[in-house]
Amino acid sequence: MAVTGEIKKTTVEFSDFGKHENEIVTIKGTVHNIRMMSDFAFVILRTARETVQCVYSEDFSSYRMPPELKEECAVKVTGKVVAGETREGTKRYELQIHDVEILSHPAAISPVVITKKQVQCDLNTNLDYRPVTLRNPRERAIFKIQEGIQRGFREFLTSQNFTEVHTPKINYAGAEGGTNVFKLDYFGKQVFLAQSPQLYKQALVGVYERVFEIAPVFRAEHHDTSRHLNEYISMDFEMGFIDSFEDIMNMETGALKYIMNLLKTEYANEVSLLHADIPEITEIPVIKFMDAKQVIMKQFKYQPTDMKDFDPAEEEMLGKYAKKKFNSDFIFVTHYPSKKRPFYTMDDPEDPEYTLSFDLLFRGLEITSGGQRVHDYYEQVEKMKRLGMNPEQFETYLMLHKYGAPPHGGLGLGLERLTMHLLGFKNVREATMFPRDINRVTP
């Protein structure tokens, strides 16, 4: 016997039914629902991406449906592909059952009803039974959309000569500073879970010039809100030899255009099922931080309590402003105060109180932070000291600067937040396959 790497295909996919109209085929899947009628039955089969309507009747064959055929049985169904017509005049294929081979039986009845259009339970119950509730077609469509976002990000950046990298998630020091890091005992040493791949991205700009990563990051924040997680997926990129931080915003705009087009074309079924409002992007408006504060105070008659950052209400106002003034679902806010940006962010030479940085707001929610980084060794060491940091603790990070670094910058984009707002959800956990927050570490 020898293994060739080829898997012999003995079944067809539902997407290929059009090629097999009036032919006998075999398909594999899981029994999603059985609807018994007086003299026939509908057996709805759940496959990897679709649900397939199979029709049982004694008129079709000598097969007799056994009582042990139940929901969540894994099966192999053989039957005839027939075409009906939808209200829109298109063909809708179904399978007339000739035979069913039961491959496995469930040991218990599902604790949650998953055969309705939506899982009808509260969010906590949904998350408690996640391996089951994800089987609902709408629930799983969420994460096909999420797949499309990641795929679009990867495909676009690869086309722009980026190299995909994987950086450590156990680090000697936190990238962002502060106290919101998870501490670990690592063979007697104190180390931290990565808040960001930032320090490694920058190091690799000196190697590949353009790099990206899609990976989890960890924040030990005691938030219990609808928009915070303690582990989430960050889509990061870093690019060298930039002329200004506008290059980074342009690259992200190009990536978002590509992602949205991919969703509309290759994920159309999921977009339709979820009634997703996929934005049209031609260009994204840009506003400076302090100008944005003026808009909030003058146009919305709102008095901010923090002049160094935005609160959620202010972000919502800026989202409304972008939509009304520019007809845009997105807006870049640039030149954040230096006191609110990490130590590696480059200060604006024209006004060092502000930085060459930005956030991207999508429909009133921040989904991206980015900017230009300090690339000069002496400038970075001086800034660290000014912030009360000890450069000796960042010796390996500073190798990039010490031995020469090009002008560079990058960003991090929160995958779950983008998915949440794209699909109109109110809680980021709905857009997280297995959430990790201050209350949940299972399933």
C-alpha positions as CSV (number, residue, x, y, z in Angstrom):
1,M,0.0,0.0,0.0
2,A,1.2,3.5,-0.8
3,V,-0.3,6.9,0.0
4,T,-0.5,9.3,-2.9
5,G,-2.0,12.4,-1.3
6,E,-5.1,12.1,-3.5
7,I,-8.5,11.5,-1.9
8,K,-10.9,9.5,-4.1
9,K,-14.2,11.4,-4.4
10,T,-17.3,9.2,-4.1
11,T,-19.8,11.9,-3.4
12,V,-20.9,15.2,-5.0
13,E,-21.3,18.6,-3.5
14,F,-24.6,20.4,-3.5
15,S,-23.0,23.3,-5.5
16,D,-22.5,20.8,-8.4
17,F,-26.1,19.5,-8.5
18,G,-26.7,21.6,-11.6
19,K,-24.2,19.3,-13.5
20,H,-26.1,16.2,-12.4
21,E,-29.8,17.1,-13.0
22,N,-31.9,13.9,-13.3
23,E,-28.9,11.8,-12.3
24,I,-28.4,9.5,-9.3
25,V,-25.8,10.9,-7.0
26,T,-24.5,10.4,-3.4
27,I,-24.0,13.2,-0.9
28,K,-22.8,13.3,2.7
29,G,-24.0,15.5,5.5
30,T,-25.8,15.7,8.8
31,V,-29.5,15.5,9.3
32,H,-30.5,19.0,10.2
33,N,-34.2,18.6,10.3
34,I,-37.0,16.1,9.5
35,R,-40.4,17.3,8.6
36,M,-42.9,14.5,8.3
37,M,-46.0,14.9,6.1
38,S,-48.9,12.5,5.5
39,D,-47.3,10.5,2.7
40,F,-43.8,11.9,2.3
41,A,-41.1,13.7,4.3
42,F,-38.5,16.5,3.9
43,V,-35.1,15.6,5.2
44,I,-33.0,18.7,5.4
45,L,-29.3,17.8,5.1
46,R,-26.6,20.1,6.5
47,T,-23.4,20.1,4.5
48,A,-20.3,22.2,5.1
49,R,-21.8,25.4,3.7
50,E,-25.4,24.7,2.5
51,T,-28.5,23.0,3.6
52,V,-29.9,20.5,1.0
53,Q,-33.6,19.6,0.8
54,C,-34.0,15.8,0.4
55,V,-37.5,14.4,-0.2
56,Y,-38.5,11.0,1.0
57,S,-41.5,9.2,-0.5
58,E,-42.2,5.5,-1.0
59,D,-43.0,6.4,-4.7
60,F,-39.3,7.2,-5.3
61,S,-37.7,3.8,-4.4
62,S,-38.0,0.7,-2.3
63,Y,-36.1,2.4,0.5
64,R,-38.1,2.8,3.8
65,M,-37.0,5.4,6.3
66,P,-36.1,3.8,9.6
67,P,-37.2,5.2,12.9
68,E,-33.5,5.6,14.1
69,L,-32.9,8.3,11.5
70,K,-33.0,11.4,13.6
71,E,-31.6,15.0,13.6
72,E,-27.8,15.1,13.9
73,C,-27.3,11.7,12.4
74,A,-24.3,11.7,10.1
75,V,-25.5,10.2,6.8
76,K,-24.7,9.3,3.2
77,V,-27.8,9.9,1.0
78,T,-28.2,8.5,-2.5
79,G,-30.9,9.9,-4.7
80,K,-32.0,11.6,-7.9
81,V,-31.2,15.3,-8.5
82,V,-34.4,17.1,-9.5
83,A,-35.0,20.8,-10.2
84,G,-37.8,23.0,-9.1
85,E,-38.4,26.7,-9.8
86,T,-38.2,29.4,-7.2
87,R,-40.4,32.5,-7.1
88,E,-37.6,34.4,-8.8
89,G,-37.6,32.0,-11.7
90,T,-34.3,30.4,-10.8
91,K,-33.7,26.7,-10.4
92,R,-33.6,25.2,-6.9
93,Y,-32.3,21.6,-6.7
94,E,-33.4,18.9,-4.3
95,L,-32.7,15.2,-3.9
96,Q,-35.3,12.5,-4.2
97,I,-34.1,9.9,-1.6
98,H,-33.3,6.4,-2.9
99,D,-31.2,5.3,0.1
100,V,-29.8,6.6,3.3
101,E,-26.8,5.1,5.1
102,I,-26.5,6.2,8.7
103,L,-22.8,6.8,9.6
104,S,-23.3,7.8,13.2
105,H,-26.0,8.5,15.8
106,P,-26.2,11.3,18.4
107,A,-26.1,10.1,22.0
108,A,-28.5,12.8,23.2
109,I,-31.0,15.4,22.0
110,S,-29.6,18.8,21.3
111,P,-30.0,21.1,24.4
112,V,-30.7,24.1,22.1
113,V,-33.0,24.2,19.0
114,I,-30.8,25.0,16.0
115,T,-33.2,24.2,13.2
116,K,-34.9,27.7,13.3
117,K,-33.6,30.6,11.2
118,Q,-32.0,31.9,14.4
119,V,-30.9,30.2,17.6
120,Q,-33.6,31.3,19.9
121,C,-31.9,31.6,23.3
122,D,-30.0,34.2,25.2
123,L,-26.3,34.9,24.3
124,N,-24.9,33.2,27.4
125,T,-26.8,30.0,26.6
126,N,-25.7,30.2,23.0
127,L,-22.0,30.5,24.1
128,D,-22.4,27.8,26.7
129,Y,-23.4,25.3,23.9
130,R,-21.2,26.8,21.2
131,P,-20.2,23.4,19.6
132,V,-23.9,22.8,19.0
133,T,-25.2,26.3,18.3
134,L,-22.5,27.0,15.7
135,R,-24.3,24.3,13.6
136,N,-27.2,26.6,13.0
137,P,-26.8,27.9,9.4
138,R,-26.9,31.6,10.4
139,E,-24.4,31.2,13.3
140,R,-21.9,29.4,11.1
141,A,-22.4,32.0,8.3
142,I,-21.0,34.6,10.7
143,F,-17.6,32.8,10.7
144,K,-17.6,32.3,6.9
145,I,-17.9,36.0,6.6
146,Q,-15.0,36.3,9.1
147,E,-13.1,33.8,7.0
148,G,-13.7,36.1,4.0
149,I,-12.4,39.1,5.9
150,Q,-9.2,37.3,6.8
151,R,-8.8,35.9,3.4
152,G,-9.2,39.3,1.7
153,F,-6.7,40.8,4.1
154,R,-4.2,38.1,3.3
155,E,-4.8,38.0,-0.5
156,F,-4.5,41.8,-0.9
157,L,-1.4,42.2,1.2
158,T,0.3,39.3,-0.5
159,S,-0.5,41.0,-3.8
160,Q,1.3,44.1,-2.4
161,N,4.5,42.1,-1.7
162,F,3.9,41.6,2.0
163,T,5.4,38.5,3.7
164,E,3.2,36.6,6.2
165,V,4.9,36.0,9.5
166,H,4.2,34.4,12.9
167,T,5.5,36.1,16.0
168,P,5.8,34.8,19.6
169,K,2.9,35.0,21.9
170,I,5.1,34.6,25.0
171,N,7.1,37.7,25.5
172,Y,9.7,39.1,27.8
173,A,8.0,42.6,27.9
174,G,4.7,44.0,26.9
175,A,4.5,45.9,23.6
176,E,2.0,48.6,24.7
177,G,3.2,49.2,28.2
178,G,0.9,49.7,31.1
179,T,-0.6,47.0,33.4
180,N,-3.0,45.3,31.1
181,V,-0.8,42.3,30.4
182,F,-1.2,38.6,31.4
183,K,1.7,37.5,33.5
184,L,3.0,33.9,33.3
185,D,5.5,31.9,35.3
186,Y,7.8,30.7,32.6
187,F,10.2,28.2,34.2
188,G,10.8,30.6,37.1
189,K,10.8,33.7,35.0
190,Q,8.0,36.3,34.7
191,V,6.9,36.7,31.1
192,F,3.8,38.1,29.4
193,L,1.2,37.1,26.9
194,A,1.6,39.3,23.8
195,Q,-0.6,42.4,23.7
196,S,0.5,42.9,20.1
197,P,3.0,41.6,17.6
198,Q,4.3,45.2,17.4
199,L,7.9,44.8,18.5
200,Y,8.5,41.8,16.2
201,K,6.7,43.4,13.2
202,Q,9.1,46.3,13.4
203,A,12.1,44.0,13.7
204,L,11.0,42.1,10.6
205,V,10.6,45.3,8.6
206,G,14.4,45.3,8.5
207,V,14.2,41.9,7.0
208,Y,11.3,41.8,4.6
209,E,10.3,45.5,4.3
210,R,6.6,44.5,4.4
211,V,5.1,42.0,6.8
212,F,1.7,41.0,8.1
213,E,0.2,38.6,10.7
214,I,-3.3,37.4,11.6
215,A,-3.1,36.0,15.1
216,P,-4.5,36.2,18.7
217,V,-3.4,38.9,21.1
218,F,-4.2,39.2,24.8
219,R,-5.3,42.1,27.0
220,A,-5.7,41.7,30.7
221,E,-8.4,44.4,30.9
222,H,-11.1,44.2,33.5
223,H,-13.7,45.3,31.0
224,D,-17.1,43.6,30.9
225,T,-18.6,45.4,28.0
226,S,-20.2,44.6,24.7
227,R,-17.1,45.6,22.8
228,H,-14.2,44.2,24.7
229,L,-12.5,40.7,24.8
230,N,-9.4,39.5,26.6
231,E,-8.3,37.4,23.6
232,Y,-9.1,38.5,20.1
233,I,-7.7,38.2,16.6
234,S,-5.6,41.1,15.4
235,M,-4.8,41.6,11.7
236,D,-1.6,43.5,11.7
237,F,0.8,44.8,9.0
238,E,4.0,46.8,9.0
239,M,5.6,48.4,6.0
240,G,9.0,50.0,5.5
241,F,10.3,52.8,3.3
242,I,7.1,54.8,3.7
243,D,7.0,58.5,2.7
244,S,4.5,59.3,5.4
245,F,1.9,57.7,7.6
246,E,-0.6,58.4,4.8
247,D,0.9,55.4,3.0
248,I,-0.3,53.2,5.8
249,M,-3.9,54.6,5.6
250,N,-3.8,54.1,1.8
251,M,-2.8,50.5,2.2
252,E,-5.6,49.8,4.7
253,T,-8.1,51.5,2.4
254,G,-7.0,49.3,-0.5
255,A,-7.3,46.2,1.7
256,L,-10.8,47.1,2.9
257,K,-11.9,47.7,-0.7
258,Y,-10.6,44.3,-1.6
259,I,-12.2,42.6,1.4
260,M,-15.7,44.1,0.8
261,N,-15.7,43.2,-2.9
262,L,-14.7,39.6,-2.0
263,L,-17.5,39.4,0.5
264,K,-20.0,40.6,-2.0
265,T,-18.9,38.2,-4.7
266,E,-17.7,35.0,-3.1
267,Y,-19.6,35.1,0.1
268,A,-22.9,36.3,-1.3
269,N,-25.0,33.5,0.2
270,E,-23.7,34.3,3.7
271,V,-24.2,38.0,3.1
272,S,-27.8,37.4,2.1
273,L,-28.5,35.0,5.0
274,L,-27.2,37.5,7.5
275,H,-28.7,40.6,5.7
276,A,-25.2,42.1,6.0
277,D,-24.9,45.7,4.9
278,I,-21.5,45.6,3.0
279,P,-20.2,49.2,2.5
280,E,-19.1,50.7,-0.7
281,I,-15.7,52.2,-0.4
282,T,-14.3,54.7,-2.9
283,E,-12.3,56.8,-0.6
284,I,-12.2,57.4,3.2
285,P,-12.3,60.9,4.7
286,V,-9.6,62.1,7.1
287,I,-9.9,64.5,10.0
288,K,-7.4,65.5,12.7
289,F,-8.0,64.7,16.3
290,M,-8.5,68.2,17.6
291,D,-10.7,69.1,14.6
292,A,-12.8,66.0,15.4
293,K,-13.2,67.3,19.0
294,Q,-14.4,70.6,17.6
295,V,-17.0,68.8,15.4
296,I,-18.2,67.0,18.5
297,M,-18.5,70.1,20.6
298,K,-20.0,72.4,17.9
299,Q,-22.2,70.2,15.8
300,F,-23.3,67.7,18.5
301,K,-23.3,70.2,21.5
302,Y,-21.3,67.6,23.5
303,Q,-18.7,68.4,26.0
304,P,-15.9,65.8,26.1
305,T,-14.5,64.8,29.5
306,D,-11.2,63.6,28.0
307,M,-9.3,65.7,25.5
308,K,-6.7,63.0,24.8
309,D,-9.1,60.3,23.5
310,F,-12.7,59.6,22.5
311,D,-15.3,57.9,24.5
312,P,-17.8,55.6,22.8
313,A,-20.5,58.3,22.4
314,E,-17.9,60.5,20.6
315,E,-17.0,57.7,18.3
316,E,-20.7,57.3,17.4
317,M,-21.0,61.0,16.7
318,L,-18.0,60.9,14.4
319,G,-19.6,58.0,12.6
320,K,-22.8,60.0,12.0
321,Y,-20.7,63.0,10.9
322,A,-18.8,60.9,8.4
323,K,-22.0,59.5,7.0
324,K,-23.8,62.8,6.7
325,K,-20.9,64.9,5.4
326,F,-19.0,62.4,3.3
327,N,-21.6,59.5,2.8
328,S,-18.9,57.3,4.2
329,D,-19.1,54.4,6.7
330,F,-15.5,55.0,7.6
331,I,-13.4,57.9,8.8
332,F,-9.7,58.2,9.7
333,V,-8.9,60.3,12.8
334,T,-5.2,61.4,12.8
335,H,-2.7,63.2,15.0
336,Y,-3.6,61.7,18.4
337,P,-2.0,63.3,21.4
338,S,1.4,61.9,22.2
339,K,0.4,61.1,25.8
340,K,-2.2,58.6,24.5
341,R,0.0,56.7,22.0
342,P,2.6,54.0,22.7
343,F,6.3,54.8,23.0
344,Y,7.2,53.6,19.5
345,T,4.9,56.2,17.9
346,M,6.6,59.0,16.0
347,D,5.8,62.5,17.3
348,D,4.8,65.1,14.7
349,P,7.9,67.2,14.0
350,E,5.7,70.3,13.5
351,D,4.0,69.8,16.9
352,P,5.5,67.1,19.2
353,E,2.4,67.1,21.5
354,Y,0.7,65.1,18.7
355,T,1.7,62.0,16.8
356,L,1.8,60.8,13.2
357,S,-0.8,58.3,14.1
358,F,-4.4,57.5,13.3
359,D,-7.5,55.4,14.3
360,L,-10.0,54.1,11.8
361,L,-13.7,54.4,12.8
362,F,-16.3,52.2,11.1
363,R,-19.9,53.2,11.6
364,G,-18.9,54.9,14.9
365,L,-16.6,52.2,16.3
366,E,-12.8,52.2,16.4
367,I,-11.5,49.1,14.6
368,T,-7.9,50.1,13.8
369,S,-5.0,51.9,15.4
370,G,-1.9,52.7,13.5
371,G,0.8,55.2,12.6
372,Q,4.4,55.9,11.8
373,R,7.0,54.5,14.1
374,V,10.2,56.0,15.5
375,H,13.0,54.6,13.4
376,D,16.0,56.6,14.7
377,Y,17.9,54.9,17.5
378,Y,18.7,58.0,19.5
379,E,15.2,59.4,19.1
380,Q,13.7,56.1,20.3
381,V,16.0,55.8,23.4
382,E,15.4,59.5,24.3
383,K,11.6,59.0,24.1
384,M,11.7,55.9,26.2
385,K,13.7,57.8,28.9
386,R,11.3,60.7,28.7
387,L,8.4,58.3,29.4
388,G,10.2,56.7,32.4
389,M,11.1,53.5,30.6
390,N,14.4,51.7,30.9
391,P,15.9,51.2,27.4
392,E,18.0,48.3,28.7
393,Q,14.9,46.2,29.1
394,F,14.2,46.6,25.4
395,E,17.7,45.7,24.2
396,T,16.6,43.2,21.6
397,Y,13.8,45.5,20.3
398,L,16.3,48.3,19.9
399,M,18.5,46.2,17.7
400,L,16.3,47.2,14.8
401,H,17.1,50.9,15.5
402,K,20.7,50.5,16.5
403,Y,21.7,48.6,13.4
404,G,19.6,50.7,11.0
405,A,15.9,50.9,10.3
406,P,14.0,52.4,7.3
407,P,11.1,54.8,7.9
408,H,8.2,52.5,8.6
409,G,4.7,52.2,10.2
410,G,1.8,49.9,10.4
411,L,-1.5,49.1,12.1
412,G,-3.6,46.6,13.9
413,L,-7.2,45.8,12.9
414,G,-9.6,44.0,15.3
415,L,-11.2,41.1,13.4
416,E,-14.1,40.5,15.8
417,R,-15.0,44.2,16.1
418,L,-15.0,44.6,12.3
419,T,-17.2,41.5,11.9
420,M,-19.5,42.7,14.7
421,H,-20.2,46.1,13.2
422,L,-20.3,44.7,9.6
423,L,-23.1,42.4,10.6
424,G,-24.9,44.9,12.8
425,F,-24.4,43.0,16.1
426,K,-24.6,44.7,19.5
427,N,-22.1,42.4,21.2
428,V,-18.6,41.4,20.0
429,R,-19.1,37.9,21.5
430,E,-21.7,37.2,18.7
431,A,-18.8,37.6,16.3
432,T,-16.4,35.5,18.3
433,M,-16.3,31.8,17.8
434,F,-15.2,30.9,21.4
435,P,-15.0,34.1,23.4
436,R,-12.6,34.7,26.2
437,D,-13.5,37.5,28.5
438,I,-13.3,38.1,32.3
439,N,-16.1,35.6,32.9
440,R,-15.6,33.0,30.2
441,V,-12.9,30.4,29.6
442,T,-15.1,27.6,28.3
443,P,-16.1,25.9,26.1
